Amino acid sequence: MNDVLDEQQKELLRLFGGRVKFNEPLSKHSSLRIGGPALAWISVETEDELSNVLRMARDFELDWLINGLGSNTLFPDEGFDGLVLRLTGEFARWHVDDGVAHVGAGVVNAHLVRGLLKEGWVGMEFLTLIPGTFGGAIVMNAGTREKELSEILEEVRVLSLEEPRMATLTPENLDMRYRHAEIPAGRVVCSGAIRLTRGDVAAASANVKADKDRRNETQPYGLASAGSTFANPPGDAAGRLIDSLGLKGTKIGGARISELHANFFINESGATSEDFLRLMALARVRVREEFGIELRPEVRFAGFDGWARLEELEKEVSKC
């Protein structure tokens, strides 16, 4: 271990104590169970701590990224030579003020819905089916066929080391559209505010249960996956396109296209990031050649340039 790394570790331990883990396998923090070690994995509890660790990363010229529950994330097999930050503490809290819920980026979506229903608020039940945290839901403008987050989102608070240190943005500022939000470079989503309504909690709870039951019947829930691998193209469904090509059940290495839902790629048996990318490349090339449609990944490539590797693999598939 060199002196620079020693200095980094000492500073991280001073800032976070036992909330920092060195050489932490990222496979433990991804629903796909894929990913090598990070230089450090850190539980960040306050905005001041977040500012401090971002400043440290800048001073030491370290890469960093935010990771919630890793529910739609693909990490590289070789790991990430930087800091992976999990927002906890004050970021994992929410409160309601005059019909608006102010929600920390680290709040788990399903927990938020359950808590709001207990207090008599309805209108955000669709978030139950969005695995992960509220911050991730903002970044992806997460949603279902019925509703997406931008429809009820009032504002988003983001933090940066630049001035202004904290900014409040609207959905319009973020250019929110289908499965996309334009977060300004170098800024971190800290919280968001959503509009709520009073309503029939019993009916809303019944709808949540029905949605969960339908998901369990039609999706490989409980298996290691990143959820939907591709965003649905306009007027169609990625799963239908992939299924129509007979690709259900296709396996590369330890990764397989689910036989239950063709837009779910699962880590069946020790899959690597490369296995997963090869399977994505195969599906994208086949759909492009057959239908002239570009499937856009809904999976987030974190800690590496997954797009560049995906394009390289697509060239290989096209030659076959």
Contacts in CASP RR format, 6 or more apart in sequence:
PFRMAT RR
TARGET T0000
AUTHOR 0000-0000-0000
METHOD contacts of the structure
MODEL  1
MNDVLDEQQKELLRLFGGRVKFNEPLSKHSSLRIGGPALAWISVETEDEL
SNVLRMARDFELDWLINGLGSNTLFPDEGFDGLVLRLTGEFARWHVDDGV
AHVGAGVVNAHLVRGLLKEGWVGMEFLTLIPGTFGGAIVMNAGTREKELS
EILEEVRVLSLEEPRMATLTPENLDMRYRHAEIPAGRVVCSGAIRLTRGD
VAAASANVKADKDRRNETQPYGLASAGSTFANPPGDAAGRLIDSLGLKGT
KIGGARISELHANFFINESGATSEDFLRLMALARVRVREEFGIELRPEVR
FAGFDGWARLEELEKEVSKC
4 60 0 8 1.000
7 60 0 8 1.000
8 39 0 8 1.000
8 40 0 8 1.000
8 56 0 8 1.000
8 60 0 8 1.000
8 62 0 8 1.000
9 22 0 8 1.000
9 40 0 8 1.000
11 56 0 8 1.000
11 60 0 8 1.000
12 20 0 8 1.000
12 40 0 8 1.000
12 42 0 8 1.000
12 53 0 8 1.000
12 56 0 8 1.000
12 83 0 8 1.000
13 20 0 8 1.000
15 49 0 8 1.000
15 52 0 8 1.000
15 53 0 8 1.000
15 56 0 8 1.000
16 42 0 8 1.000
16 43 0 8 1.000
16 44 0 8 1.000
16 49 0 8 1.000
16 53 0 8 1.000
19 42 0 8 1.000
19 43 0 8 1.000
19 44 0 8 1.000
19 45 0 8 1.000
20 40 0 8 1.000
20 41 0 8 1.000
20 42 0 8 1.000
20 43 0 8 1.000
21 40 0 8 1.000
21 41 0 8 1.000
21 42 0 8 1.000
22 39 0 8 1.000
22 40 0 8 1.000
23 37 0 8 1.000
23 38 0 8 1.000
23 39 0 8 1.000
24 37 0 8 1.000
24 38 0 8 1.000
24 40 0 8 1.000
24 41 0 8 1.000
24 84 0 8 1.000
25 35 0 8 1.000
25 36 0 8 1.000
25 37 0 8 1.000
26 34 0 8 1.000
26 35 0 8 1.000
26 36 0 8 1.000
26 37 0 8 1.000
26 38 0 8 1.000
26 41 0 8 1.000
26 67 0 8 1.000
26 75 0 8 1.000
26 79 0 8 1.000
26 80 0 8 1.000
26 84 0 8 1.000
27 33 0 8 1.000
27 34 0 8 1.000
27 35 0 8 1.000
27 36 0 8 1.000
27 75 0 8 1.000
29 41 0 8 1.000
29 67 0 8 1.000
29 68 0 8 1.000
29 69 0 8 1.000
29 70 0 8 1.000
29 84 0 8 1.000
29 86 0 8 1.000
30 70 0 8 1.000
30 73 0 8 1.000
30 74 0 8 1.000
30 75 0 8 1.000
30 226 0 8 1.000
31 69 0 8 1.000
31 70 0 8 1.000
31 71 0 8 1.000
31 72 0 8 1.000
31 73 0 8 1.000
31 131 0 8 1.000
31 224 0 8 1.000
31 225 0 8 1.000
31 226 0 8 1.000
31 227 0 8 1.000
32 73 0 8 1.000
32 74 0 8 1.000
32 224 0 8 1.000
32 225 0 8 1.000
32 226 0 8 1.000
32 267 0 8 1.000
32 271 0 8 1.000
32 276 0 8 1.000
33 224 0 8 1.000
33 267 0 8 1.000
33 270 0 8 1.000
34 74 0 8 1.000
34 75 0 8 1.000
34 77 0 8 1.000
34 267 0 8 1.000
34 271 0 8 1.000
34 272 0 8 1.000
34 273 0 8 1.000
34 276 0 8 1.000
35 75 0 8 1.000
35 76 0 8 1.000
35 77 0 8 1.000
35 79 0 8 1.000
35 273 0 8 1.000
36 75 0 8 1.000
36 76 0 8 1.000
36 77 0 8 1.000
36 78 0 8 1.000
36 79 0 8 1.000
36 80 0 8 1.000
37 79 0 8 1.000
37 80 0 8 1.000
38 79 0 8 1.000
38 80 0 8 1.000
38 82 0 8 1.000
38 83 0 8 1.000
38 84 0 8 1.000
39 62 0 8 1.000
39 80 0 8 1.000
39 81 0 8 1.000
39 82 0 8 1.000
39 83 0 8 1.000
40 82 0 8 1.000
40 83 0 8 1.000
40 84 0 8 1.000
41 83 0 8 1.000
41 84 0 8 1.000
41 86 0 8 1.000
42 53 0 8 1.000
42 83 0 8 1.000
42 84 0 8 1.000
42 85 0 8 1.000
42 86 0 8 1.000
43 86 0 8 1.000
43 88 0 8 1.000
44 50 0 8 1.000
44 53 0 8 1.000
44 85 0 8 1.000
44 86 0 8 1.000
44 87 0 8 1.000
44 88 0 8 1.000
44 91 0 8 1.000
45 88 0 8 1.000
45 89 0 8 1.000
45 90 0 8 1.000
45 91 0 8 1.000
46 89 0 8 1.000
46 90 0 8 1.000
47 90 0 8 1.000
47 159 0 8 1.000
47 166 0 8 1.000
47 190 0 8 1.000
50 85 0 8 1.000
50 87 0 8 1.000
50 159 0 8 1.000
50 188 0 8 1.000
50 190 0 8 1.000
51 159 0 8 1.000
51 161 0 8 1.000
51 165 0 8 1.000
53 64 0 8 1.000
53 83 0 8 1.000
53 85 0 8 1.000
54 64 0 8 1.000
54 159 0 8 1.000
54 161 0 8 1.000
54 188 0 8 1.000
55 161 0 8 1.000
56 62 0 8 1.000
57 63 0 8 1.000
57 64 0 8 1.000
57 82 0 8 1.000
57 83 0 8 1.000
58 161 0 8 1.000
62 82 0 8 1.000
62 83 0 8 1.000
63 80 0 8 1.000
63 81 0 8 1.000
63 82 0 8 1.000
63 83 0 8 1.000
63 303 0 8 1.000
64 82 0 8 1.000
64 83 0 8 1.000
64 84 0 8 1.000
64 85 0 8 1.000
65 80 0 8 1.000
65 82 0 8 1.000
65 83 0 8 1.000
65 84 0 8 1.000
65 85 0 8 1.000
65 302 0 8 1.000
65 303 0 8 1.000
66 84 0 8 1.000
66 85 0 8 1.000
66 86 0 8 1.000
66 87 0 8 1.000
66 105 0 8 1.000
66 188 0 8 1.000
66 189 0 8 1.000
67 73 0 8 1.000
67 84 0 8 1.000
67 85 0 8 1.000
67 86 0 8 1.000
67 302 0 8 1.000
68 86 0 8 1.000
68 87 0 8 1.000
68 106 0 8 1.000
68 132 0 8 1.000
68 133 0 8 1.000
68 135 0 8 1.000
68 136 0 8 1.000
69 108 0 8 1.000
69 131 0 8 1.000
69 132 0 8 1.000
69 133 0 8 1.000
70 132 0 8 1.000
71 131 0 8 1.000
71 132 0 8 1.000
71 226 0 8 1.000
71 227 0 8 1.000
72 131 0 8 1.000
72 140 0 8 1.000
72 226 0 8 1.000
72 227 0 8 1.000
72 228 0 8 1.000
72 298 0 8 1.000
72 299 0 8 1.000
72 300 0 8 1.000
73 226 0 8 1.000
73 299 0 8 1.000
73 300 0 8 1.000
73 302 0 8 1.000
74 226 0 8 1.000
74 273 0 8 1.000
74 276 0 8 1.000
74 277 0 8 1.000
74 299 0 8 1.000
74 300 0 8 1.000
74 301 0 8 1.000
74 302 0 8 1.000
74 306 0 8 1.000
75 273 0 8 1.000
75 302 0 8 1.000
75 303 0 8 1.000
75 304 0 8 1.000
76 273 0 8 1.000
76 303 0 8 1.000
76 304 0 8 1.000
76 306 0 8 1.000
77 272 0 8 1.000
77 273 0 8 1.000
77 274 0 8 1.000
78 304 0 8 1.000
79 303 0 8 1.000
79 304 0 8 1.000
80 302 0 8 1.000
80 303 0 8 1.000
80 304 0 8 1.000
87 104 0 8 1.000
87 105 0 8 1.000
87 106 0 8 1.000
87 133 0 8 1.000
87 135 0 8 1.000
87 190 0 8 1.000
88 106 0 8 1.000
90 104 0 8 1.000
91 104 0 8 1.000
91 105 0 8 1.000
91 106 0 8 1.000
91 107 0 8 1.000
91 190 0 8 1.000
91 191 0 8 1.000
92 104 0 8 1.000
92 106 0 8 1.000
92 107 0 8 1.000
92 108 0 8 1.000
93 104 0 8 1.000
93 107 0 8 1.000
94 101 0 8 1.000
94 102 0 8 1.000
94 103 0 8 1.000
94 104 0 8 1.000
94 107 0 8 1.000
94 112 0 8 1.000
94 134 0 8 1.000
95 101 0 8 1.000
95 102 0 8 1.000
96 102 0 8 1.000
96 116 0 8 1.000
96 119 0 8 1.000
96 121 0 8 1.000
96 196 0 8 1.000
99 121 0 8 1.000
99 195 0 8 1.000
99 196 0 8 1.000
99 197 0 8 1.000
100 154 0 8 1.000
100 193 0 8 1.000
100 194 0 8 1.000
100 195 0 8 1.000
100 196 0 8 1.000
101 112 0 8 1.000
101 116 0 8 1.000
101 121 0 8 1.000
101 124 0 8 1.000
101 193 0 8 1.000
101 194 0 8 1.000
101 196 0 8 1.000
102 191 0 8 1.000
102 192 0 8 1.000
102 193 0 8 1.000
103 112 0 8 1.000
103 134 0 8 1.000
103 191 0 8 1.000
103 192 0 8 1.000
103 193 0 8 1.000
103 194 0 8 1.000
104 134 0 8 1.000
104 135 0 8 1.000
104 190 0 8 1.000
104 191 0 8 1.000
104 192 0 8 1.000
105 133 0 8 1.000
105 134 0 8 1.000
105 135 0 8 1.000
105 136 0 8 1.000
105 138 0 8 1.000
105 188 0 8 1.000
105 189 0 8 1.000
105 190 0 8 1.000
105 191 0 8 1.000
105 192 0 8 1.000
106 133 0 8 1.000
106 134 0 8 1.000
106 135 0 8 1.000
107 133 0 8 1.000
107 134 0 8 1.000
107 135 0 8 1.000
108 132 0 8 1.000
108 133 0 8 1.000
108 134 0 8 1.000
109 127 0 8 1.000
109 128 0 8 1.000
109 130 0 8 1.000
109 131 0 8 1.000
109 132 0 8 1.000
109 133 0 8 1.000
109 134 0 8 1.000
109 137 0 8 1.000
109 142 0 8 1.000
110 127 0 8 1.000
110 128 0 8 1.000
110 131 0 8 1.000
112 124 0 8 1.000
112 127 0 8 1.000
112 134 0 8 1.000
113 124 0 8 1.000
113 125 0 8 1.000
113 127 0 8 1.000
113 128 0 8 1.000
113 208 0 8 1.000
114 128 0 8 1.000
116 122 0 8 1.000
116 124 0 8 1.000
116 196 0 8 1.000
117 125 0 8 1.000
117 201 0 8 1.000
117 204 0 8 1.000
117 205 0 8 1.000
117 208 0 8 1.000
120 198 0 8 1.000
120 199 0 8 1.000
120 201 0 8 1.000
121 196 0 8 1.000
121 197 0 8 1.000
121 198 0 8 1.000
121 199 0 8 1.000
122 196 0 8 1.000
122 197 0 8 1.000
122 198 0 8 1.000
122 199 0 8 1.000
122 200 0 8 1.000
122 201 0 8 1.000
122 204 0 8 1.000
123 147 0 8 1.000
123 152 0 8 1.000
123 196 0 8 1.000
123 197 0 8 1.000
123 204 0 8 1.000
124 152 0 8 1.000
124 194 0 8 1.000
124 196 0 8 1.000
125 204 0 8 1.000
125 207 0 8 1.000
125 208 0 8 1.000
125 211 0 8 1.000
126 143 0 8 1.000
126 144 0 8 1.000
126 146 0 8 1.000
126 147 0 8 1.000
126 148 0 8 1.000
126 211 0 8 1.000
127 134 0 8 1.000
127 137 0 8 1.000
127 142 0 8 1.000
127 143 0 8 1.000
127 149 0 8 1.000
128 208 0 8 1.000
128 211 0 8 1.000
128 212 0 8 1.000
129 143 0 8 1.000
129 144 0 8 1.000
129 211 0 8 1.000
129 212 0 8 1.000
129 215 0 8 1.000
130 137 0 8 1.000
130 142 0 8 1.000
130 143 0 8 1.000
130 144 0 8 1.000
131 227 0 8 1.000
134 191 0 8 1.000
134 192 0 8 1.000
135 189 0 8 1.000
135 192 0 8 1.000
136 142 0 8 1.000
136 189 0 8 1.000
137 143 0 8 1.000
137 149 0 8 1.000
138 149 0 8 1.000
138 153 0 8 1.000
138 156 0 8 1.000
138 181 0 8 1.000
138 189 0 8 1.000
138 192 0 8 1.000
139 181 0 8 1.000
139 183 0 8 1.000
139 189 0 8 1.000
140 179 0 8 1.000
140 180 0 8 1.000
140 181 0 8 1.000
140 298 0 8 1.000
140 300 0 8 1.000
141 148 0 8 1.000
141 149 0 8 1.000
141 150 0 8 1.000
141 176 0 8 1.000
141 177 0 8 1.000
141 178 0 8 1.000
141 179 0 8 1.000
141 180 0 8 1.000
141 181 0 8 1.000
142 148 0 8 1.000
142 149 0 8 1.000
142 179 0 8 1.000
143 149 0 8 1.000
143 179 0 8 1.000
144 211 0 8 1.000
148 178 0 8 1.000
149 176 0 8 1.000
149 194 0 8 1.000
150 171 0 8 1.000
150 176 0 8 1.000
150 177 0 8 1.000
150 181 0 8 1.000
152 194 0 8 1.000
152 195 0 8 1.000
152 196 0 8 1.000
153 171 0 8 1.000
153 176 0 8 1.000
153 192 0 8 1.000
153 193 0 8 1.000
153 194 0 8 1.000
154 170 0 8 1.000
154 192 0 8 1.000
154 193 0 8 1.000
154 194 0 8 1.000
154 195 0 8 1.000
155 168 0 8 1.000
155 169 0 8 1.000
155 170 0 8 1.000
155 192 0 8 1.000
155 193 0 8 1.000
156 168 0 8 1.000
156 169 0 8 1.000
156 170 0 8 1.000
156 171 0 8 1.000
156 174 0 8 1.000
156 189 0 8 1.000
156 191 0 8 1.000
156 192 0 8 1.000
156 193 0 8 1.000
157 166 0 8 1.000
157 167 0 8 1.000
157 168 0 8 1.000
157 169 0 8 1.000
157 189 0 8 1.000
157 190 0 8 1.000
157 191 0 8 1.000
157 192 0 8 1.000
158 166 0 8 1.000
158 167 0 8 1.000
158 168 0 8 1.000
158 169 0 8 1.000
158 183 0 8 1.000
158 184 0 8 1.000
158 187 0 8 1.000
158 188 0 8 1.000
158 189 0 8 1.000
158 190 0 8 1.000
159 165 0 8 1.000
159 166 0 8 1.000
159 187 0 8 1.000
159 188 0 8 1.000
159 190 0 8 1.000
160 166 0 8 1.000
160 167 0 8 1.000
160 184 0 8 1.000
160 186 0 8 1.000
160 187 0 8 1.000
160 188 0 8 1.000
161 186 0 8 1.000
162 186 0 8 1.000
166 190 0 8 1.000
167 187 0 8 1.000
169 184 0 8 1.000
171 181 0 8 1.000
174 181 0 8 1.000
174 182 0 8 1.000
174 183 0 8 1.000
175 181 0 8 1.000
175 182 0 8 1.000
176 182 0 8 1.000
178 231 0 8 1.000
179 231 0 8 1.000
179 296 0 8 1.000
179 298 0 8 1.000
183 189 0 8 1.000
215 221 0 8 1.000
218 260 0 8 1.000
218 261 0 8 1.000
219 227 0 8 1.000
219 258 0 8 1.000
219 260 0 8 1.000
219 261 0 8 1.000
219 264 0 8 1.000
220 258 0 8 1.000
220 260 0 8 1.000
220 261 0 8 1.000
220 264 0 8 1.000
220 266 0 8 1.000
223 258 0 8 1.000
223 266 0 8 1.000
223 267 0 8 1.000
223 268 0 8 1.000
224 266 0 8 1.000
224 267 0 8 1.000
224 268 0 8 1.000
224 271 0 8 1.000
225 258 0 8 1.000
225 264 0 8 1.000
225 265 0 8 1.000
225 266 0 8 1.000
225 267 0 8 1.000
226 265 0 8 1.000
226 298 0 8 1.000
226 299 0 8 1.000
227 264 0 8 1.000
227 298 0 8 1.000
228 238 0 8 1.000
228 263 0 8 1.000
228 264 0 8 1.000
228 298 0 8 1.000
229 238 0 8 1.000
229 263 0 8 1.000
229 264 0 8 1.000
229 265 0 8 1.000
229 280 0 8 1.000
229 283 0 8 1.000
229 297 0 8 1.000
229 298 0 8 1.000
229 299 0 8 1.000
230 238 0 8 1.000
230 239 0 8 1.000
230 242 0 8 1.000
230 263 0 8 1.000
230 280 0 8 1.000
230 283 0 8 1.000
230 284 0 8 1.000
230 295 0 8 1.000
230 296 0 8 1.000
230 297 0 8 1.000
230 298 0 8 1.000
231 238 0 8 1.000
231 295 0 8 1.000
231 296 0 8 1.000
231 297 0 8 1.000
231 298 0 8 1.000
232 238 0 8 1.000
232 239 0 8 1.000
233 241 0 8 1.000
233 293 0 8 1.000
233 294 0 8 1.000
233 295 0 8 1.000
233 296 0 8 1.000
236 293 0 8 1.000
237 263 0 8 1.000
238 262 0 8 1.000
238 263 0 8 1.000
238 287 0 8 1.000
238 295 0 8 1.000
239 261 0 8 1.000
239 262 0 8 1.000
239 263 0 8 1.000
240 262 0 8 1.000
241 287 0 8 1.000
241 290 0 8 1.000
241 291 0 8 1.000
241 293 0 8 1.000
241 295 0 8 1.000
242 248 0 8 1.000
242 257 0 8 1.000
242 262 0 8 1.000
242 263 0 8 1.000
242 283 0 8 1.000
242 286 0 8 1.000
242 287 0 8 1.000
243 262 0 8 1.000
244 290 0 8 1.000
245 286 0 8 1.000
245 287 0 8 1.000
245 290 0 8 1.000
247 257 0 8 1.000
247 262 0 8 1.000
247 282 0 8 1.000
247 283 0 8 1.000
247 286 0 8 1.000
248 257 0 8 1.000
248 258 0 8 1.000
248 259 0 8 1.000
248 262 0 8 1.000
249 256 0 8 1.000
249 257 0 8 1.000
249 258 0 8 1.000
249 259 0 8 1.000
250 256 0 8 1.000
250 257 0 8 1.000
250 279 0 8 1.000
250 282 0 8 1.000
251 257 0 8 1.000
251 268 0 8 1.000
252 275 0 8 1.000
252 278 0 8 1.000
252 279 0 8 1.000
252 282 0 8 1.000
253 269 0 8 1.000
253 271 0 8 1.000
253 272 0 8 1.000
253 275 0 8 1.000
253 278 0 8 1.000
254 267 0 8 1.000
254 268 0 8 1.000
254 269 0 8 1.000
254 270 0 8 1.000
254 271 0 8 1.000
254 272 0 8 1.000
254 275 0 8 1.000
255 265 0 8 1.000
255 266 0 8 1.000
255 267 0 8 1.000
255 268 0 8 1.000
255 271 0 8 1.000
255 272 0 8 1.000
255 275 0 8 1.000
255 276 0 8 1.000
255 278 0 8 1.000
255 279 0 8 1.000
256 265 0 8 1.000
256 266 0 8 1.000
256 268 0 8 1.000
256 279 0 8 1.000
257 264 0 8 1.000
257 265 0 8 1.000
257 266 0 8 1.000
257 279 0 8 1.000
257 283 0 8 1.000
258 264 0 8 1.000
258 265 0 8 1.000
258 266 0 8 1.000
265 276 0 8 1.000
265 279 0 8 1.000
265 280 0 8 1.000
267 276 0 8 1.000
273 304 0 8 1.000
274 309 0 8 1.000
277 306 0 8 1.000
277 309 0 8 1.000
277 310 0 8 1.000
277 313 0 8 1.000
278 313 0 8 1.000
280 297 0 8 1.000
280 299 0 8 1.000
280 310 0 8 1.000
280 313 0 8 1.000
281 310 0 8 1.000
281 313 0 8 1.000
281 314 0 8 1.000
281 316 0 8 1.000
281 317 0 8 1.000
282 317 0 8 1.000
283 295 0 8 1.000
284 294 0 8 1.000
284 295 0 8 1.000
284 310 0 8 1.000
284 314 0 8 1.000
285 314 0 8 1.000
285 317 0 8 1.000
285 318 0 8 1.000
286 317 0 8 1.000
287 293 0 8 1.000
287 295 0 8 1.000
288 294 0 8 1.000
288 295 0 8 1.000
289 318 0 8 1.000
297 310 0 8 1.000
301 307 0 8 1.000
END
